[in-house]
Amino acid sequence: MDRNFDRITENALVEAASRRAEKEMAETQVDLNDFRGIVGYSDKEIEKDIKETERLDRIFDSKDRESPEHQEARNLGKVLEAIINEQVELGNWLGEGVITIKTSKFDDYTRGVDEVAEFLDEGEEVSHLALAIDATIGGDSVAKLRRIKEEIDGGKMGEIKYFHSERTGFRGNLMGVPRAVVTVDGGTIGELADLWMKGDQGFK
């Protein structure tokens, strides 16, 4: 009985944290419409990518309705991503001066990149690291790592089609980006979500 209660409580917590995460990430997510008029992006191409994003949205939403496990994994992933996005900057998780840029839904779905970490070195040179964030309760990190290895073997690096850095002002296609997979198990994400929602342990 207590175990079931704890499970219900944990699910409610993750759902609430997921709603907060989705709202906060939507405020900073790259918008494809902002690329209209940018050299290299036609309105026709942007519309095509927007429709593809909407199609994939419907597929994922349908999977959520059909499978509670799929929805739980997606909720955990959203929470983990929001915490990483916040704490890379506030908690210097990747070092001082590193900022995170939330990719567009299109790049998330089609390129497998959730976030881009932007580093600024002492010489004012900017470098980037593409992050695929995975909640292991429903994700397949091995598959993601295998995909990255295959791309490297084929001479390919990460690519973000719609990239915008407010720090540098660059808006365009970001190519040749190293990729990394951040993997955290569901139980740990639940604990982080609890601290995050309470504002404890440095989470603001």
N, C-alpha and C positions, 0 to 999 in steps of 0.2 A: 504493500500500500504506500509506504513512504517512498519507495523507489519510483512507483508510478507518479506520485505527486511531484517528485523532484524532476522527472522527465517532462511532465506537463509544464512545470514552472520554467525549466530550461528552454523548452520550445517557445513559450510565450516571450521569454527574454530575447531570444534570438530573432523572433519575428519583429519585435519592437525595435531592436538594434538594426535590423535589416531595413526597416522603413526609414529610420534616421539616416542610415548609410546611403540609401538610394536618393534621398532628398539632398543630402550634402554633396554627393558626387555629381548629381545632375547640374548643380550650380557651377561646376568647374569643367564639366565634360566638353570636349571640342565639338563644335557644331558644324556640320558639313555646309550649311547655308552661308557660313562666314567665308567660304572659299569662292563664292561667286565673284567673278571679275578678276580673280587671281590668275596670272599666266600659268597655263598648263592644266587648268580646270575649266571644262565647258559646262554650261548649265545642263546639257543633256546627260553628261556623265555623272554629275552630282545627283540629278533626279534618279538616274538608274541605281546609284549606290544607296540613296535614301529608300527606294522601294525594296532593294535587297535587304536592307537593315530591318524594315518593317516586316518583310516576309520571315526573316529569322526570328524576330521578336515573337511573332505568332507561333512559330514552331516551339520555341522555348516555353512560352506561356502554356501551350497545349500540353507539353511534357510535365510542367508543374502541376497542372490539373489532374493528369493521369497518374502521376507518381509522387506521393508525399516525400519519398527519399530524394527525388530529383529537386523538388522545391526546397527541401532542407539544405541540400548541398549548395544550391544557388544562394540561399539566404546567408549561409555561413561564408560563402565566397564574397558576397557584398560587404559583410561586416569586416572580414579580414582586410579587404582592399581599402575600405575607408579608414581603418585604423592605421594601416601602413602609410597611406597617403598623408594622414595627419601627422603621424609620429616621425616620419622621415624628416619633416621640417621642424616640428616643435621639439622632438626628442633627439634630433641629430642621429637617427638610427644608421644612416649611411655616411655620417660625417657632417661637419659644419658647412653651411652654404649650399647643401644639396636640396633641390626642390623636386617635387613630383608633378607630372602633368598627366591628367586623366585623358586617355585616348577616346576617340569617338566610338560609338557603338559599332560602327562599320569596321574599324580596325580591331576592336575587341573580338568581334565575331569572326572576321575573315583572316586576320593576321595573328590572332591568338595573343595579342599584347594588351594588357589591362592598364598598365602605367608605364610612363617613361621617366626615369630618374635623370635629372640634368645636373651635371657636375661643372663647377667653375674652378679652374686651378689658379695658381698664383700668377701665371702669365696671362690671365683673363681669357684663356682658351676654354671653350665649352665642349664637353663630351657627354654622351648619352648611353644609358643602359635600359634596354627594354625588359619589362618585368611581366611574366605570366604568373598570376597569383592563383593558387590552387588549394581548395579545401578538400582534403584527402578523403572525406567521408563519401564523396561521390565522384571525385575526379580521378583521372588516370595520369599521374605525373610521369610515369615511365613512358607513356605514349608521347607526352609533350617533349620530354628529353630526347626521345628517339627522333622526333620530327626536327628538333634543333640540330642534332648530330647529322641527320641526312642532309639538311640544308648546308651545314658547314662542309661536309664531304663534297657537296655539289658546288662549292665555291660561293654560296649565298649567305648573306647575313640578314638580320632583321630589317624590316621595312615598315614604315608607318606612312600610309598614303595621305592622311590629313593630320598634319602636325603643326601646332602653333605654340611658340615659346614667347610668353609675355616678357621674359627677361631680355631676350635678344631681339625680339620683334620678328623673328623668322616665321614665315607661314608657307608651308609647302610640303613636298614629299621628302621624308627623312629616310635616307638609305644607309646601309652598311652599319647597322646598330647591333652591338653584341646583345645576346638574349640570355636571360636567367629565369629559372623557375623558383618561385617562393612557395614552399609547401608546409602547411600546418595542419595537424589533425583536428577533427571536429571538437573534441573535448577541450583542447587548449583554446580554440577560438571561442567556445562558450565561456570559459573563464575570463578571457580578454574582453568579451562583450559585456560581462558583468561589471568589470572594472571601468570600462569605457562609459557605460551608461551612468555609473555612479560618480564618475569623475575622479576615481582613486588612482593611486600609483602613477601620478604624472599625466594621466589622461584628463584633458581639459575639455 
